[in-house]
Amino acid sequence: MSGRILVVDDIAPNVRLLKAKLEAEYYDVLSADNGPDAIEIARQSVPDLILLDVMMPQMDGYEVCTHLKNDPLTRHIPVVMVTALDQQEDRVRGLEVGADDFLSKPIDDVALFARVRSLLRLKLVMDELRQREASGRALGAINDHLTCFSDTKAPADILILEEDQQRGERLARKLHDQHNITLSFDPREAAAKLNEKSFDLLVINLVARGFDGLRLCARIRSSETGRAMPILALVDPDNREKIVRALDVGVNDVLLRPVDANEFTARVKTQLRCKRYADTLRQSLDTTFEMSVTDQLTGLHNRRFMQARLEDALTRLEHGVEPASVMMADMDFFKRVNDKWGHDAGDRVLQELARRLKANMRAVDITCRYGGEEFVVVMPGADIDAALQAAERLRASVEAERFDLGSEQGSAPLTISAGITELCEGDTHQSALIRADQALYEAKEAGRNCVRRTKTTPARSATGA
């Protein structure tokens, strides 16, 4: 996996050494020798990873990291702080300002590339989510301003897997005031809990003698439910091989034993911050998708979604799975509503009709606004007789209760007309809709406020199908 990496260090030999190591592994390397230049390069080039020296004149690494994480253009870029400082308070300070990891000088090549690979994998996923989110924002489907640091104080659900009960309870005490902690001392029990509930973070002891923590991490990463859950692993500082393997199988971060309480809580906060940012992006994507297939006025599905589901119903019919029918309904004399009471009243009528549509149709029926005052319902599993009963039920519901036109307008009695047809072999979605539309036309000609059906003979569509 290649990527663009920004190396920031005020000592030129250090930059040259890191650059040579990274370029030998086919990474594209940028460099800066001071903090302000690093911030400007990060804004302009948007690298995939930043290796940031802590001890620099003019602006130290902590200040640079703070600037990067507070900037919407750069806050998503992983930052690894490179330092000769090995005190836990230095690591905690870096984590508090948003750093994703630390490397100590002199840099171990194996540890360096393991962390680079791990963070670039995470960055790749985040970039895909951000690109899709940007598309939704451009379409106007997303208006909120996302932030990588949002809602970090909200309680999270954390699972701790530790073979020793006393050590597990000590870890839990470090977090229990802020988060909801579940303790487990058996990997099978932990796996069952992960299947039962969605956790925000897994803390696991990788040096346990009673179980293979790495194997469990690999299984979690291969499962659909655990793929997006961050994993914080506890390891011994001299077990370099286990640290590297953990990062390679998908562990997000490692914490060296003995565990310092401040560093532990800081690393937990870092993982939760990134998890919540990714969750917010995914939620935005769900919103974008929902809006792309939903009519904004009525909340029903739109024409695009209806066409896709109608195609599905035709495929199931061709394979002999089940019949299906289509209903096209139209509000009678709807233009009079707009002309007499205004478009606001017309919108209220359409919204109420959509509510009655959903109330009178089955959960499996696909109710859609086709356009204007026309609605289409795709009814999987319904033959023409069942569809006729559903259409009559809807027609009676509309006729039986007056429509609210707004506080100043009062209410009015309104009706609908409907046409139904059953799908048959040789149909396309166009021919089925044409037949339903023909039946609707017959209902209008018959005086409105009624339902008509057509014979199940496929009509040729406008495309010649």
N, C-alpha and C positions, 0 to 999 in steps of 0.2 A: 504494500500500500504506500503510494507516494503522497507527497503533499508539500505545501510551502511553509517553511519555518522561519520565523524571525528570531535571530540571535542578538541579544542586547547585553553588551559588556563594555566597560570603558577601557579595558586592557586589550590591546590589539592581538597579542599572541593567543589569548584565550579565545577570541573570536575566530582567528584563523584555524585553531585546533578543532573547535566545534564544527566549523564550517567544513573542514576537510573530512571529518568523521561522517557528517550527515550527507554530504555530497557523494561520498563513497557508497552510500546506501540509496542513492538516486533521489534524494530529497532536494527540492529547490530551496536555496537558502538566501535570505535577506539578512542584513546586519545593520546595527546602529550602535554608536559608542556613547550615547547619552539618553536620558529619559525623554526630553522634548522631541528629539528626532524619532525615537521609538514610537511615541504616541502618534506622530504625524504619519510615519510609514504604515503603522497598523491601520490608521483610518483610510489611507489611500489604497493600500494593497490588500488589506483584509487577509492576513495569513491564516493558515489552518492551526498553527500552534506558535506560542511565543516562549522562548527560553530566556528568562529575565534574571540578570544578575542583581543581587540585593545591594551590595556595597558600591555605590556610584556617587561621584560628586554632583553638585547642583540639584539633582533630584534622585533620591534612592529608589530601589525597586518597589518598596511598599507604596510610595507615593505614585509611581508609574502605574502600578497595578490598580490602585484606587481610581485613577483617571480612566483607565481602560474599562473597568467594570461599571463605571458610572456613565459611560458613553454608549448610547443605543447601537452605534455602528460597530463597536468592538466588544461589547460585554459578553457575547457568546463565544469568543475565542478562548480556548484553554490556555492558561498561563502556568508554566512550571518555573518556580523560582530556584535559581542556582546560587548557592551560597556556601561560604566557608564556615558560617556560623552553624553550630550544631546543638544549640540550646533549644529546649522544647518551647520556651517562650517566644523564640524567633519564628519557629514554625507556626505556632498559634497565631502570632501577629499576621503572618502572611496569609493564613487561611481566613482570618477575620476580614481582610481587605479583598478577598475573592480569589486568591491563588488556588489552583486545582491540585498541585502537588509540589514536592520539593526534591531537589537533587543536591547532594553535598559534594563539594570539591575535596579532592580530585574526583572527577566524574567517572564512574564505572560504566564502561561502554554497554555491557549487557543490561544493566539497570536503565540506562539512558534509552536504549532502543525499545525496551519493553514498555516503558512509560509513554514513549512517543507513539508506538503502535496502538496502545490502549486508548490514549486520548484522541488520536486521529480517527479511530473507529467511532467513538462517541460523537466527534465533530461531524463526521459524515452523515450520521443519522439526524443530528440537529440541523444540518444544512438542508437536508431533504424536507424536513418539517417546516423550516423557515421559508423555503422557496414556495411551498404550497400555501403557507399562511400568507405570504406576500401576494400571491395570486388572488386569494380571497379578499385581502384588503383592497387590492386594485379594483375588484368587482363591487366593492362597497358592502361586502357581506360581513366584514370584521371592522369594528370601529374602536375597540378598546386598545389601549397602549400596553403592550406586553413588556414585562420587565423581568430580568433574570433574578432579581432580588425580592420579588413580591411575595408577601405572605409567608416569610420564613419563620415566623414565631408561632404559627398555627400548629397545634398538636399533630404529630404524625404517628402512624401505626408501625412499630418497629419490632421485628422478631430477632431475638438474640439466641444463637445456638452455641452452647458452651458445655463441654463434658463435665466440668467441675461446678458443682452447685454454688459454692461460696464465691468463686470467681464470677459466675454468671450473675449472682445477686449483687455483687459489687458494681458490675457494669450497669445493671438495671438501675441501681440507686443514683448513678451519675446522670441518668436521663429521665427518671420517673417524674420529676417535677414539671418537665416540659412536654413529655410525649407519653403515648400509650404503649407500654412495653409488654411483650409476650415473651416469656422465658421457656426455652426448651433444652433438654439435656440428652435428647435422642434424635438422631438424624431422620429416622422413619417418622417419628412424631412431627418433626419440623416440616418434612416434606408434605405430610397430610395437612398441616396447618396452612402451608402455602397454597395448597389446592383448594382449601375451604375459603380462604380470605385473601384479599388483595392488600399486601403490605407495602409501605413506602420505602422500607429499607431492611436489609438483612445484615446483621452483624454475626460473623462466624469465626470460630477459632480454627485456624488451619493447621495448628500443631497438636491438635487433639490426638491422643493415642487410640481412642476407642472407635474412631470412624475416620473415613477418608473425606476430609472437607473439600478437597479439590474436585473429587468426583461428583459430590453433591452440587458444587457450583457449576460444573459443566452441564449437569442434568437440568439445572434451573435455566441456564442460558439456552438450552436446546428446546425448552418448552415455550409455548405461546404465552402463557400467563406470566412467566417469570422473566421474559426477555427484556422488559423495560425496567425491572426493579433493580435499583442500585445495590451493590454488595460491598460491604466494608469488611476486610479480612484482617484478623489478628495474626501476626507472624513474629518469629524470633529474628532479631536484627542480623544474626550471622548466617541465616538460612537464605542466601541469595537465590539459590535455585528455586526454592518454593515461591519466593516473591515474584520472580520472573514468570514462572509457570502460572501463578495466580492471575497476573495481569494478562497473560496470553489467553487464558480460558474465559476471560470476560469479567473478572473482578474489577470493580471501579476504582478502589483505593485500598491501600494497605496501611495498617497501623502497627508500629513496632512495640513489642512487649519489653518491659513492663509498661502497662498502659497509663499514660498521664491523663488525668481527668479533663484538664483544659483542652489538650490536643484532641482527645476523644470527642468531646462535645463540638469542637470546632470542625472536625472532619465530618461528623454527622450533619452539621449545619450545611456544609458545602455540598454534600451529596443530596440533601433534601432540597436545597435551593435549585440545583440543576434538574432534579426530578420534577419539581413543580413547574419549572419553566417548560420542560418537555410536555408535561401534562396539559399546560395551558395552550401550547401550540397544537396538540392533538385535539383538544376541545374546540379550538378555533377551526380546525379542519372539519370536524364534525358539523359545526355550525355552517361552514361554507357549503358542505355537501347538502345539508338539509335545505338551505336556502336555494340551492341550484335546482332542486326538484319540488319546491313548494311554492304555491301561489301565495303571495304576501298578503293579499286582502282577506282571503277566506281560510287560509291555513290548510287547505286541501292540497293534494298533489297537483303538479302542473301537467301540461300537455306532454312534455318530454318523458316524464316518468310514466304516464299512462300508456304511451306508445310502447315503451319497453316492456311493461307488464302485460300488455295485450299480445305482444310477440311471444312472451313466455307462455301465455295461455294457449296460443295457437300451436306452439311446439308440443305442449303436453297433450293437446287434442290429437295431433298427428301420431303421437306414440301410444294412443289409446289409453291415456292415464285417466282423463276425466273430461266431461263436457264443460262448456263455458258460454256465458251470454254477455251481451253488452247492452247497456241502456244509455240513451241520450235524452236528457231532460232540459227543458227550456222554460223560463219564467214567462207567463202569459202577460202581454201588454206591458213589458218592463219599461219601454220608452216613456209610457205615461207617468210612471213613478218618477223618473228623472225630470221630466218636463214639468210636472205639477208640484213636486215636493223638493226637487234638487238632487244633486249627485250624492250628497252626504246621506240622504235618506235611501237612495239607491244602493249605496255601499252597505248600509245597515241591513237592507233586505237580502242582499247576496250573502252576507255573513250569517244571517239567521237561516237562510235556506241551506247553507253548507252545514250548519249545526244539525238541522233536521235530516239532512242526507246521512250524516254519520250516525245519528241516533236510530235511523230506520234500516240501515244496511248492516250486514254481518261484519265481524272483525276482519275476515279474509277478503272482503270486497275492497276494491281499489277505487276510491272516490276522487274525482279530479275535476278541476275547473278547466273546461275546454277553451273558453274564451267568452268575454262579455257575460251574458246571462245564461250561457249554455254549460251544462255539466255532463260528464260521462262517468259511468260506473262500470268497471270490469268485474264480472261475477264468476270467479273460478268455481267449478263444480256445480254450477246451476244450469239446468236445462231451461227451455223456453217457458215451461209452466211455472217453475220456481221463480224465474226472472219476472214473469207477469205478476205474480203475487207480491213480490218485493216492490215493483213499480207502483202497483195499486195502493200498497200500504203507504208509500211515500206520498203519492198524490193526495190520499185522504188526510194525511198528517198536515200537508200544506194547506188544504182547504179548511181544515177544522179550526185552525187558530189564526187569529189576525197577526199581522206583522207590525212590530213597533217601528215607527218612522223617526223617532227622536222625541225629546221632551216637549218641543213646541209643535210638532207635527201630528201627534197622536198615533193612531194605528190605522191599518187598512186591510181589507180582505183581499188576498191574492191567490192565484192558482198556478199550476204548472201543467205542461203537456209533456208526454214522454213517448219515445219509441224504443222498442226492444227487438233484438235479434239474437239467435243462437249461432255460435260459430260452427262452421262445417268445413270438411276437407276441401282444400283448394283456396281457402280464404287467405287474404293478407290483412294486415291491420287496416289498410285503406278500404278494402272492399267491405269489411265488417262495419266500419264507421259509416260508409256510404249507405248500407242497408239500414242501420239504426237511424241515420238522418232521414232516410226516406219514410221510415215509420213515424218519426217525429213530425214530418211534413203532413202525413195523413192525419195525425192527431190534431194538428192545427186546422186542417181543412174540415175536420169533423166537428169543429166548434170549440176546440181547446178544452182544458181541464179533463183530459182523458188520456188513456194509454192505448197505443196501437202496436201490433207486432207484424213482422215481415216473414215471408217464407225463407227458409235457410238455403237459399241459392246464391252462391258467391257472385257478387257483381264485379265487373271489370273496373279497376281503379283508374284514376287519372293518369297513372304512370303506365297503364297498359297491362297491369298484373292480372 
